[in-house]
């Protein structure tokens, strides 16, 4: 086992942990906002009101949260690649 393997494993595990912690909170909040939006859509359909098609504050927040989740997931994927590279490099 070369020192580079150890460095790659440690860096990969650190990036996986960082990515997970950065992606967990925005993803759970995104799902909650998505549920609230679907409830509002059902209520508007039941009520028979006209719904505006423009962006709402919730849709903008969902887009921001989705982007934060994607960044966290990308960091975790880079960590996984580093861990795999630690096994491949000799």
The first five atom37 places (N, CA, C, CB, O) and aatype in JSON, in Angstrom:
{
  "aatype": [20, 20, 20, 20, 20, 20, 20, 20, 20, 20, 20, 20, 20, 20, 20, 20, 20, 20, 20, 20, 20, 20, 20, 20, 20, 20, 20, 20, 20, 20, 20, 20, 20, 20, 20, 20, 20, 20, 20, 20, 20, 20, 20, 20, 20, 20, 20, 20, 20, 20, 20, 20, 20, 20, 20, 20, 20, 20, 20, 20, 20, 20, 20, 20, 20, 20, 20, 20, 20, 20, 20, 20, 20, 20, 20, 20, 20, 20, 20, 20, 20, 20, 20, 20, 20, 20, 20, 20, 20, 20],
  "atom_mask": [
    [1, 1, 1, 1, 1],
    [1, 1, 1, 1, 1],
    [1, 1, 1, 1, 1],
    [1, 1, 1, 1, 1],
    [1, 1, 1, 1, 1],
    [1, 1, 1, 1, 1],
    [1, 1, 1, 1, 1],
    [1, 1, 1, 1, 1],
    [1, 1, 1, 1, 1],
    [1, 1, 1, 1, 1],
    [1, 1, 1, 1, 1],
    [1, 1, 1, 1, 1],
    [1, 1, 1, 1, 1],
    [1, 1, 1, 1, 1],
    [1, 1, 1, 1, 1],
    [1, 1, 1, 1, 1],
    [1, 1, 1, 1, 1],
    [1, 1, 1, 1, 1],
    [1, 1, 1, 1, 1],
    [1, 1, 1, 1, 1],
    [1, 1, 1, 1, 1],
    [1, 1, 1, 1, 1],
    [1, 1, 1, 1, 1],
    [1, 1, 1, 1, 1],
    [1, 1, 1, 1, 1],
    [1, 1, 1, 1, 1],
    [1, 1, 1, 1, 1],
    [1, 1, 1, 1, 1],
    [1, 1, 1, 1, 1],
    [1, 1, 1, 1, 1],
    [1, 1, 1, 1, 1],
    [1, 1, 1, 1, 1],
    [1, 1, 1, 1, 1],
    [1, 1, 1, 1, 1],
    [1, 1, 1, 1, 1],
    [1, 1, 1, 1, 1],
    [1, 1, 1, 1, 1],
    [1, 1, 1, 1, 1],
    [1, 1, 1, 1, 1],
    [1, 1, 1, 1, 1],
    [1, 1, 1, 1, 1],
    [1, 1, 1, 1, 1],
    [1, 1, 1, 1, 1],
    [1, 1, 1, 1, 1],
    [1, 1, 1, 1, 1],
    [1, 1, 1, 1, 1],
    [1, 1, 1, 1, 1],
    [1, 1, 1, 1, 1],
    [1, 1, 1, 1, 1],
    [1, 1, 1, 1, 1],
    [1, 1, 1, 1, 1],
    [1, 1, 1, 1, 1],
    [1, 1, 1, 1, 1],
    [1, 1, 1, 1, 1],
    [1, 1, 1, 1, 1],
    [1, 1, 1, 1, 1],
    [1, 1, 1, 1, 1],
    [1, 1, 1, 1, 1],
    [1, 1, 1, 1, 1],
    [1, 1, 1, 1, 1],
    [1, 1, 1, 1, 1],
    [1, 1, 1, 1, 1],
    [1, 1, 1, 1, 1],
    [1, 1, 1, 1, 1],
    [1, 1, 1, 1, 1],
    [1, 1, 1, 1, 1],
    [1, 1, 1, 1, 1],
    [1, 1, 1, 1, 1],
    [1, 1, 1, 1, 1],
    [1, 1, 1, 1, 1],
    [1, 1, 1, 1, 1],
    [1, 1, 1, 1, 1],
    [1, 1, 1, 1, 1],
    [1, 1, 1, 1, 1],
    [1, 1, 1, 1, 1],
    [1, 1, 1, 1, 1],
    [1, 1, 1, 1, 1],
    [1, 1, 1, 1, 1],
    [1, 1, 1, 1, 1],
    [1, 1, 1, 1, 1],
    [1, 1, 1, 1, 1],
    [1, 1, 1, 1, 1],
    [1, 1, 1, 1, 1],
    [1, 1, 1, 1, 1],
    [1, 1, 1, 1, 1],
    [1, 1, 1, 1, 1],
    [1, 1, 1, 1, 1],
    [1, 1, 1, 1, 1],
    [1, 1, 1, 1, 1],
    [1, 1, 1, 1, 1]
  ],
  "atom_positions": [
    [[0.85, -1.17, 0.0], [0.0, 0.0, 0.0], [0.9, 1.24, 0.0], [-0.97, 0.0, 1.23], [1.74, 1.42, 0.88]],
    [[0.69, 2.06, -1.0], [1.47, 3.29, -1.15], [0.8, 4.43, -0.39], [1.63, 3.65, -2.65], [-0.4, 4.39, -0.12]],
    [[1.57, 5.43, -0.04], [0.98, 6.58, 0.66], [-0.1, 7.29, -0.17], [2.08, 7.58, 1.02], [-1.03, 7.88, 0.38]],
    [[0.03, 7.23, -1.49], [-0.97, 7.88, -2.34], [-2.34, 7.21, -2.17], [-0.54, 7.85, -3.82], [-3.37, 7.89, -2.21]],
    [[-2.35, 5.9, -1.98], [-3.62, 5.2, -1.76], [-4.3, 5.71, -0.5], [-3.39, 3.68, -1.66], [-5.5, 5.99, -0.48]],
    [[-3.52, 5.83, 0.54], [-4.06, 6.31, 1.82], [-4.59, 7.74, 1.69], [-2.99, 6.24, 2.91], [-5.65, 8.07, 2.24]],
    [[-3.86, 8.58, 0.99], [-4.29, 9.96, 0.78], [-5.6, 10.0, -0.01], [-3.2, 10.76, 0.05], [-6.51, 10.76, 0.33]],
    [[-5.69, 9.21, -1.06], [-6.91, 9.17, -1.88], [-8.1, 8.67, -1.06], [-6.7, 8.29, -3.11], [-9.2, 9.21, -1.18]],
    [[-7.9, 7.65, -0.25], [-9.0, 7.12, 0.56], [-9.48, 8.15, 1.58], [-8.55, 5.83, 1.29], [-10.68, 8.37, 1.74]],
    [[-8.54, 8.78, 2.27], [-8.92, 9.77, 3.28], [-9.63, 10.96, 2.63], [-7.66, 10.25, 4.06], [-10.65, 11.43, 3.13]],
    [[-9.07, 11.45, 1.52], [-9.71, 12.58, 0.83], [-11.09, 12.18, 0.3], [-8.82, 13.07, -0.33], [-12.03, 12.97, 0.37]],
    [[-11.2, 10.96, -0.22], [-12.49, 10.5, -0.73], [-13.53, 10.37, 0.36], [-12.32, 9.17, -1.43], [-14.68, 10.78, 0.17]],
    [[-13.16, 9.81, 1.49], [-14.09, 9.66, 2.6], [-14.5, 11.03, 3.14], [-13.47, 8.81, 3.73], [-15.66, 11.25, 3.49]],
    [[-13.55, 11.95, 3.21], [-13.87, 13.31, 3.68], [-14.85, 14.0, 2.72], [-12.58, 14.15, 3.83], [-15.77, 14.68, 3.16]],
    [[-14.64, 13.83, 1.41], [-15.54, 14.46, 0.44], [-16.93, 13.81, 0.46], [-14.94, 14.37, -0.97], [-17.93, 14.5, 0.28]],
    [[-16.98, 12.51, 0.67], [-18.29, 11.84, 0.77], [-19.05, 12.38, 1.97], [-18.11, 10.31, 0.89], [-20.24, 12.68, 1.87]],
    [[-18.38, 12.51, 3.1], [-19.03, 13.03, 4.3], [-19.47, 14.49, 4.1], [-18.09, 12.93, 5.52], [-20.57, 14.87, 4.48]],
    [[-18.61, 15.29, 3.5], [-18.95, 16.69, 3.24], [-20.13, 16.8, 2.28], [-17.74, 17.44, 2.68], [-21.05, 17.59, 2.52]],
    [[-20.11, 16.03, 1.22], [-21.2, 16.06, 0.25], [-22.51, 15.63, 0.86], [-20.87, 15.2, -0.93], [-23.56, 16.21, 0.58]],
    [[-22.46, 14.59, 1.69], [-23.69, 14.11, 2.35], [-24.27, 15.17, 3.27], [-23.4, 12.83, 3.14], [-25.48, 15.41, 3.27]],
    [[-23.42, 15.82, 4.05], [-23.93, 16.83, 4.97], [-24.44, 18.07, 4.24], [-22.84, 17.24, 5.96], [-25.38, 18.72, 4.7]],
    [[-23.84, 18.39, 3.09], [-24.32, 19.55, 2.31], [-25.59, 19.24, 1.55], [-23.25, 20.01, 1.34], [-26.36, 20.16, 1.26]],
    [[-25.84, 17.98, 1.22], [-27.0, 17.63, 0.39], [-28.22, 17.24, 1.23], [-26.65, 16.49, -0.54], [-29.34, 17.34, 0.75]],
    [[-28.02, 16.79, 2.44], [-29.12, 16.25, 3.25], [-30.18, 17.3, 3.58], [-28.58, 15.66, 4.53], [-31.37, 17.06, 3.35]],
    [[-29.8, 18.43, 4.12], [-30.77, 19.45, 4.54], [-31.54, 20.07, 3.37], [-30.06, 20.54, 5.32], [-32.76, 20.18, 3.44]],
    [[-30.86, 20.48, 2.28], [-31.63, 21.04, 1.16], [-32.59, 20.03, 0.53], [-30.68, 21.56, 0.1], [-33.68, 20.4, 0.09]],
    [[-32.19, 18.76, 0.49], [-33.06, 17.75, -0.12], [-34.32, 17.55, 0.71], [-32.3, 16.42, -0.27], [-35.41, 17.45, 0.14]],
    [[-34.21, 17.49, 2.02], [-35.4, 17.3, 2.85], [-36.31, 18.53, 2.78], [-34.99, 17.02, 4.3], [-37.53, 18.38, 2.76]],
    [[-35.74, 19.72, 2.75], [-36.56, 20.93, 2.63], [-37.21, 21.02, 1.25], [-35.71, 22.19, 2.89], [-38.35, 21.46, 1.13]],
    [[-36.49, 20.6, 0.22], [-37.05, 20.57, -1.13], [-38.26, 19.65, -1.2], [-35.98, 20.12, -2.14], [-39.28, 20.01, -1.78]],
    [[-38.15, 18.48, -0.61], [-39.28, 17.55, -0.62], [-40.48, 18.12, 0.13], [-38.87, 16.21, -0.01], [-41.62, 17.92, -0.28]],
    [[-40.23, 18.82, 1.24], [-41.32, 19.43, 2.0], [-42.01, 20.52, 1.17], [-40.8, 20.01, 3.33], [-43.24, 20.61, 1.16]],
    [[-41.23, 21.35, 0.49], [-41.81, 22.39, -0.35], [-42.58, 21.79, -1.53], [-40.73, 23.34, -0.86], [-43.62, 22.31, -1.94]],
    [[-42.06, 20.71, -2.07], [-42.73, 20.05, -3.19], [-44.08, 19.49, -2.74], [-41.85, 18.92, -3.76], [-45.07, 19.58, -3.47]],
    [[-44.13, 18.91, -1.54], [-45.4, 18.42, -1.0], [-46.39, 19.56, -0.78], [-45.16, 17.67, 0.33], [-47.57, 19.43, -1.1]],
    [[-45.91, 20.66, -0.23], [-46.79, 21.81, -0.02], [-47.32, 22.36, -1.35], [-46.04, 22.92, 0.74], [-48.48, 22.74, -1.44]],
    [[-46.47, 22.39, -2.36], [-46.9, 22.88, -3.66], [-47.94, 21.96, -4.29], [-45.7, 23.01, -4.59], [-48.91, 22.44, -4.88]],
    [[-47.77, 20.65, -4.15], [-48.76, 19.73, -4.7], [-50.08, 19.83, -3.93], [-48.23, 18.28, -4.66], [-51.15, 19.71, -4.53]],
    [[-50.02, 20.05, -2.63], [-51.25, 20.25, -1.85], [-51.97, 21.51, -2.31], [-50.92, 20.34, -0.35], [-53.2, 21.52, -2.44]],
    [[-51.22, 22.57, -2.56], [-51.83, 23.82, -3.02], [-52.46, 23.64, -4.4], [-50.79, 24.93, -3.05], [-53.52, 24.2, -4.67]],
    [[-51.8, 22.87, -5.27], [-52.36, 22.61, -6.59], [-53.67, 21.83, -6.5], [-51.35, 21.84, -7.45], [-54.63, 22.13, -7.21]],
    [[-53.71, 20.84, -5.63], [-54.95, 20.07, -5.44], [-56.05, 20.96, -4.89], [-54.72, 18.88, -4.51], [-57.2, 20.86, -5.32]],
    [[-55.72, 21.82, -3.95], [-56.71, 22.73, -3.38], [-57.23, 23.7, -4.44], [-56.12, 23.5, -2.2], [-58.43, 23.96, -4.5]],
    [[-56.34, 24.23, -5.27], [-56.76, 25.16, -6.32], [-57.64, 24.45, -7.34], [-55.53, 25.77, -7.02], [-58.6, 25.03, -7.83]],
    [[-57.33, 23.19, -7.65], [-58.17, 22.43, -8.58], [-59.54, 22.17, -7.97], [-57.5, 21.11, -8.97], [-60.56, 22.24, -8.66]],
    [[-59.58, 21.86, -6.69], [-60.86, 21.6, -6.0], [-61.68, 22.88, -5.92], [-60.61, 21.03, -4.58], [-62.89, 22.86, -6.12]],
    [[-61.01, 23.99, -5.64], [-61.67, 25.27, -5.49], [-62.14, 25.8, -6.84], [-60.75, 26.27, -4.82], [-63.13, 26.53, -6.93]],
    [[-61.42, 25.44, -7.9], [-61.79, 25.89, -9.23], [-61.23, 27.24, -9.58], [-63.26, 25.92, -9.35], [-61.68, 27.88, -10.54]],
    [[-60.27, 27.69, -8.82], [-59.68, 28.99, -9.08], [-58.67, 28.94, -10.21], [-59.04, 29.53, -7.84], [-58.19, 27.87, -10.59]],
    [[-58.35, 30.11, -10.72], [-57.34, 30.21, -11.77], [-55.99, 30.37, -11.09], [-57.64, 31.41, -12.74], [-55.82, 31.2, -10.19]],
    [[-55.04, 29.58, -11.53], [-53.71, 29.63, -10.95], [-52.76, 30.31, -11.93], [-53.2, 28.22, -10.6], [-52.73, 29.98, -13.11]],
    [[-52.01, 31.24, -11.43], [-51.04, 31.92, -12.28], [-49.95, 30.95, -12.69], [-50.45, 33.14, -11.57], [-49.58, 30.05, -11.93]],
    [[-49.42, 31.14, -13.89], [-48.39, 30.24, -14.38], [-46.99, 30.77, -14.14], [-48.59, 29.99, -15.85], [-46.02, 30.08, -14.44]],
    [[-46.86, 31.98, -13.63], [-45.55, 32.56, -13.38], [-44.86, 31.91, -12.19], [-45.68, 34.05, -13.14], [-45.48, 31.16, -11.43]],
    [[-43.58, 32.19, -12.04], [-42.85, 31.59, -10.92], [-43.33, 32.16, -9.59], [-41.34, 31.83, -11.08], [-43.61, 33.36, -9.46]],
    [[-43.41, 31.29, -8.61], [-43.78, 31.7, -7.27], [-42.54, 31.7, -6.38], [-44.89, 30.77, -6.69], [-41.48, 31.23, -6.78]],
    [[-42.7, 32.21, -5.19], [-41.59, 32.19, -4.25], [-41.18, 30.77, -3.91], [-41.95, 32.93, -2.98], [-39.99, 30.47, -3.75]],
    [[-42.18, 29.88, -3.8], [-41.88, 28.48, -3.49], [-41.13, 27.8, -4.64], [-43.17, 27.71, -3.18], [-40.22, 27.01, -4.4]],
    [[-41.51, 28.1, -5.88], [-40.83, 27.47, -7.01], [-39.38, 27.95, -7.11], [-41.58, 27.76, -8.31], [-38.49, 27.18, -7.47]],
    [[-39.15, 29.22, -6.81], [-37.78, 29.74, -6.82], [-36.97, 29.09, -5.7], [-37.78, 31.29, -6.67], [-35.82, 28.72, -5.9]],
    [[-37.58, 28.96, -4.52], [-36.88, 28.31, -3.4], [-36.59, 26.85, -3.72], [-37.72, 28.41, -2.11], [-35.51, 26.35, -3.38]],
    [[-37.53, 26.16, -4.37], [-37.29, 24.76, -4.73], [-36.14, 24.65, -5.72], [-38.56, 24.13, -5.33], [-35.34, 23.71, -5.63]],
    [[-36.03, 25.58, -6.65], [-34.92, 25.56, -7.6], [-33.59, 25.78, -6.9], [-35.13, 26.62, -8.69], [-32.6, 25.11, -7.22]],
    [[-33.54, 26.71, -5.95], [-32.31, 26.97, -5.2], [-31.92, 25.74, -4.38], [-32.48, 28.22, -4.28], [-30.76, 25.34, -4.35]],
    [[-32.91, 25.14, -3.71], [-32.63, 23.95, -2.9], [-32.18, 22.77, -3.76], [-33.87, 23.55, -2.09], [-31.29, 22.01, -3.37]],
    [[-32.8, 22.63, -4.94], [-32.4, 21.54, -5.84], [-30.96, 21.74, -6.28], [-33.34, 21.47, -7.07], [-30.2, 20.77, -6.38]],
    [[-30.57, 22.98, -6.56], [-29.2, 23.25, -6.97], [-28.21, 22.98, -5.83], [-29.06, 24.71, -7.45], [-27.14, 22.43, -6.07]],
    [[-28.57, 23.35, -4.6], [-27.71, 23.05, -3.45], [-27.56, 21.55, -3.27], [-28.28, 23.68, -2.17], [-26.47, 21.07, -2.96]],
    [[-28.65, 20.81, -3.47], [-28.57, 19.36, -3.35], [-27.66, 18.79, -4.43], [-29.97, 18.74, -3.44], [-26.87, 17.89, -4.15]],
    [[-27.76, 19.29, -5.64], [-26.93, 18.8, -6.73], [-25.45, 19.05, -6.46], [-27.34, 19.45, -8.04], [-24.61, 18.21, -6.78]],
    [[-25.13, 20.2, -5.89], [-23.73, 20.5, -5.57], [-23.22, 19.52, -4.51], [-23.57, 21.96, -5.08], [-22.11, 19.0, -4.63]],
    [[-24.02, 19.28, -3.47], [-23.62, 18.33, -2.43], [-23.46, 16.92, -2.98], [-24.64, 18.32, -1.31], [-22.52, 16.21, -2.62]],
    [[-24.38, 16.52, -3.85], [-24.28, 15.18, -4.46], [-23.05, 15.07, -5.35], [-25.55, 14.87, -5.26], [-22.41, 14.02, -5.39]],
    [[-22.72, 16.14, -6.07], [-21.53, 16.12, -6.93], [-20.26, 15.99, -6.09], [-21.47, 17.39, -7.79], [-19.32, 15.29, -6.49]],
    [[-20.22, 16.65, -4.96], [-19.06, 16.53, -4.07], [-18.92, 15.09, -3.58], [-19.18, 17.49, -2.86], [-17.81, 14.56, -3.54]],
    [[-20.04, 14.46, -3.22], [-20.01, 13.07, -2.76], [-19.56, 12.14, -3.88], [-21.39, 12.65, -2.24], [-18.83, 11.18, -3.63]],
    [[-19.98, 12.41, -5.11], [-19.58, 11.56, -6.24], [-18.08, 11.68, -6.48], [-20.36, 11.96, -7.53], [-17.42, 10.68, -6.77]],
    [[-17.54, 12.88, -6.37], [-16.08, 13.05, -6.5], [-15.37, 12.26, -5.41], [-15.7, 14.56, -6.43], [-14.32, 11.66, -5.66]],
    [[-15.93, 12.26, -4.21], [-15.34, 11.46, -3.12], [-15.35, 9.98, -3.43], [-16.08, 11.72, -1.83], [-14.38, 9.28, -3.16]],
    [[-16.44, 9.5, -4.0], [-16.52, 8.08, -4.38], [-15.49, 7.75, -5.44], [-17.94, 7.73, -4.89], [-14.85, 6.7, -5.4]],
    [[-15.31, 8.65, -6.4], [-14.3, 8.44, -7.44], [-12.91, 8.39, -6.83], [-14.37, 9.56, -8.51], [-12.08, 7.57, -7.24]],
    [[-12.64, 9.24, -5.86], [-11.32, 9.22, -5.21], [-11.08, 7.92, -4.44], [-11.17, 10.42, -4.26], [-9.98, 7.37, -4.46]],
    [[-12.11, 7.43, -3.76], [-11.96, 6.16, -3.03], [-11.68, 5.02, -4.01], [-13.24, 5.85, -2.19], [-10.82, 4.18, -3.75]],
    [[-12.4, 4.99, -5.12], [-12.16, 3.95, -6.13], [-10.76, 4.11, -6.72], [-13.22, 4.02, -7.24], [-10.07, 3.12, -6.95]],
    [[-10.36, 5.35, -6.97], [-9.01, 5.57, -7.49], [-7.94, 5.11, -6.5], [-8.82, 7.04, -7.81], [-6.86, 4.68, -6.9]],
    [[-8.24, 5.2, -5.23], [-7.3, 4.72, -4.21], [-7.08, 3.22, -4.3], [-7.8, 5.08, -2.82], [-6.0, 2.73, -3.95]],
    [[-8.07, 2.5, -4.75], [-7.91, 1.06, -4.93], [-7.22, 0.72, -6.26], [-9.27, 0.37, -4.87], [-6.55, -0.31, -6.36]],
    [[-7.36, 1.57, -7.24], [-6.82, 1.29, -8.57], [-5.35, 1.68, -8.66], [-7.62, 2.03, -9.64], [-4.55, 0.96, -9.26]],
    [[-4.97, 2.81, -8.08], [-3.6, 3.31, -8.16], [-2.68, 2.37, -7.39], [-3.5, 4.76, -7.61], [-3.01, 1.92, -6.29]],
    [[-1.52, 2.09, -7.99], [-0.56, 1.18, -7.33], [0.71, 1.88, -7.02], [-0.27, -0.02, -8.17], [1.63, 1.28, -6.46]]
  ]
}
